[in-house]
């Protein structure tokens, strides 16, 4: 059974039970042991007695506070279950295949969001996740170690700019993972589909924090589909159109990466285009991670538009955290404190 490899929580199983107290759910479940389920992100292993479809929503809302929610409406997960017995509600609600030891949870919007019309806008209530778009370890590691960024994004251009090559990717992964980076994005390279696939597969054993990047080309989509079907988190990068975003969602990519700065160089309203890309991902497990963010003002516009994953170089990240009035206030606090 394949699992989408998010930060390391080992999959075990679920046991289905009847629970009359489960709100608006024909069948409920309780968690047994430690496991991870991809539910447009993943349910935290410490959630217990979640309570059926209503419980999935409850667990999802808990996870939303951890900003691990993917998409808007649909819940998708392949999980190992104990035999469901004679309860037809499981088949009806969760589509259980009694001939298999696995169940595909697909809680459609009718189950998840009846009476909740604003759900599509809920991701705007989630905190923004920031990523460092850099391979300069001396600049990136302090941000990672301080917990100021969720992870690090790289590509061949960044590696070259920062004095690295593809041969350094194992070292970069190990160093960043040891420092606490929760997601590490490394790009596969190859002049054709065969070589691109080979390089991508060579990255997979690096570890559970890896997200493999592939370009939004015909070869890239083919490789991304193969990786995603095997449970490997994939980011489709250099996305420039809504149809490319939709294609990435269709193959189960974890992320798309539009290049905001480059879009700004070529289209009249890059924010509107990125927002349309993000909108087409609604109901999928694919998230928009916007790259090529050249200023704090651009990051502000993206965040206000509902984009919740932004990667930028270190100077821009520091610019986002800086304001002269804040520095003046801090200096005044210190002056008062030292004068006591």
N, C-alpha and C positions, 0 to 999 in steps of 0.2 A: 504494500500500500504506500502511495506517495504522499508526502507531506510538504507543504510549502515551508521552506526552512527560514523561519523567523528566529529571533534570538533564543538561545537553547533552552527549550522546555520539552521534555520527552513525552511523546504521545503514549497514552495508555488506552483507556476505554471509557464508555459511558454505560450506565445501566438505566433503562427506562422503567418508570414506576407510575402508578396512578396516584393522583394527588388532587383531592377535591378542592383544596385551597388554592390551586394554581389559577390565577385570574385569567378568564377568557381563553382557556386552553383546554382542549379535549384530552390531551395527554401531556404529562410532564416528565421531566427527567431529573436525575441528580447525578452529580459528578462523582466518580469513583477513582480515587488515586490522583496522581499528578499527570496532566496531559496538556496538550495544546490543540485547539481547534481553530481553523481559519474561519472566522465569521466576519467577513469584510475587514480583516485584520486578524485578531485572535482573541479568544476569551482567556482571561487570566486564570492560572491554575488554582488560585485560592478562592474562586467563586464556587459555592456549594449550594445544593438544593435550589437550583435556579428556577425551575418551574416551567417546563414546556416552552411553547412559542413565546408566551409572556415572559418566561424566564430568560429565553435567548435575548429578548429585548432588554430585560433588566441587566443581564450580563453585558450586553452591548453598551448600554448606557454607562455602566461602570467603566468599561474599557474606553469609552469616549473621553473620560476624564484623564486617561493615560495617553490620549491622542493616537491610539492605535486603530482607529476606525477607518475602514476603507469603504468608499462609496456611500450610497444613500439609502437604498431600500432593500436590496436582496441580501440574504445571508447564504453563504455557500461554504460548505465544509464537508470533507470526507472523514468519517470517524469510525473507529472500531466499536462495536456494540455487543452486548450480551444478547442471546436469543430473545426476541421480543414477545414470545408466547402468542396468545390468541388475541391480543389487543389490536383490533383493526384501526383504531385511531392513529396508531403510529404510521401505518401505511397511508392513511388519509391525510394526515397533517404533514408528515415528513417524507412521504414517498419511499418507504422502506421496501427493499427488495428482499423477500424472505429467503431467496435462494443464495443470498450473499451475506457475509459477515460484516459488511460495511453498509453504511447508510449515507446518502447524500442529503444533507439538510439544505433545503431550498425554501426558506420562508419568504413567500412573495409579499408584496406590499399590502395585500389584503389582510394578511396575518399580522404584519409588523406595524402598520401605520394607519389602521382604521381610526378615524377621529383625530388624526395627527397630520393635518395637511401641511403643517410647517416643517415636516421632517426634512424635506429637501434642502431647507436652509439651515439645518442644525449644525452642519459642519462649520458654519461661520461662527458658532459659539465655541469651537474647539481652539485650543492654543495653536499658534504657529510653531512649526518645527523648522529650525534652521540647520543648515549643513554648510560645512566649509568646502569650498571649491578650490582645493589646493593640495599639492603634494610636498609642500615645504614643511617638513616635520618641525623645524624650530618655530614656525609660526602657528602651525595647526595644533600641535600637542598641548600647549597651554589652554586652548579653547576646549579641547576634548576632555582634558583632565579636570577642568573646572566645571564641566557639564553645561557649557554654554552652547554647544552644538550637539545635535543628535547623531551626527555621523559626518563622513567625509566623502566627497565626490571627486573623481578623477577621470581623465580621458588621455589619449595619447598626446594631445597638444599640451595639456597641463603637465604631464610627466616630463616632456621634453623641456618645457619652460623652466621647470623647477629642478632640472639636472638629473632626471631619472630616465629609465627606459623600461620596456615591458619586462625585462629580466629582474627589475627591482620590485615587481608587484607582490611576490611572496613576503619580502621584507616589510613592505609598506603595510600589508594586511596585518602581519603579526604585531608590528609596532603599534598600529592604531587600535587593534583589538585589545592589546595589553593595557593601553591607556584608557580604555573604556568606551571607545566608539561603538554605538549600538548598531549602526549600519555603515558598511564600507563598500563603496561603489567602484568597481574596477571594470574597465572596458575591454571586451574581446576585439581582436584585430584579425584581419584576413582579407586577401584580395578577392576571394570567391567564397561561395557558401561552404564548401568543404573545409577550407582553411579557417574560416571564421568559426565554424562549428567545433573544429578541433581545438582552437585556442580557447573558446568558451568552456568547453568540457575540461580543459586543463585547469581552469580557475575554480571549478565547483568544489574540489576537495579542500579548499583553503579553510572553510569553516562556516558556521551558522550565521555569521554576521555579514556574509557576502551578498551583494546584489550585483549580478552580472549585467553590464551595459552592452547593448548592441545597437547599431544605427538603424534608423527607420528606412531601410532599403528592402528590396525583395529578398535578398539573402538574409538580411537581419531579421525580418519578420519570420522567415522559415526557421532560423536558428532559435529565435525567441519562443516560438510555438513549441518546439521540441523541448527546450529547457523548462518552460512553464508546465508542460504536461508531465514532466518528471518531478515537479515540486520545487524547482529552483526559482527563487525570486529574480525577476528580470526587469530591467528598465530599458524601454525603447527610447533612444536619445535622438536628438536633432529632429524633433517633430515640428512640422511647419504647417500642418493642415488639420482640420477637424476630422477628415476621413482617416488620416493616419492615426489620430487619437482613438477613433472608433475601432480601427483595425487592431490596435494594441490591446484594447479592452476585450475584443472578440477572442484573442488568443490567450487571454489570462495573464497579461503582463502585470507586474506589481506596480509599476510606475510608467509614466511618460515624462519626457523632459523637453518642453519647448524652450527655445533660446530667446528669451525676452528681448535682450539687447539687439540681437540680430534681426528679430522681427521688427523692432522699432526702426531699424535702418531701411526696411523694405515695405512696410505696410503703414497705412495712415493711423490705424488704431490697434496697436498690439495688445492692449489690455482687453479689448472686446474679443479679439481672436482667441486669446488664451482662455477667457471666460467661456467661450463657446466650446473649446476643447474640453474644459473641465465639466461643462454641462453634459456633454455627450457621454461622459463616464458615469453618470448617475445610475445607480443600481448595479454597478460592476464592482469588482475588487481592485480596480486600477485607480491610482492616485496621480495627481498632477504635481510634479516636482519641477518648479520653474528654475531654469539656469540662466546664465548670462545676465544676471541682475547687476547693473552697473552703478547703482546709487541707492542710498537709503530712501530717497523719494520714490524710486521704482518699487522697492520692497514694500513701502507703505501702501502704494496703490494696489499692489497685488494682494496684500493682506486684507485691505478693505473690500476687495472684490471677492473674497472668500477663499483665496488660495492659501493652503495650510502647509505647504512644503516648499521651501525656498532655499536655494543654494547660491552662495556668493563668495567672492574672494575675501580674504581676511580683512583688508582695509575697509571694504564695504560693511562687513559684519561689525567691525569696531565703530564705524561711522553710525551704524544703526543704534548702538548702545550709548552714544555720546551726545551730550547737549551742553553748551556753555553754561546755561543757567543751573544745570545739575552740578557741574563742577564748582560753580560759585557757592551754591548752597552747601556742598560738602566742605568746602574750605571754611565757610562761616561756622558750620557745626564744630569743626576742629578748633577754630579760634576760641569759640565759647567754652568748649570742653577743656581746653588747655589753660584757660584763664581762671578756672575755679580754684 
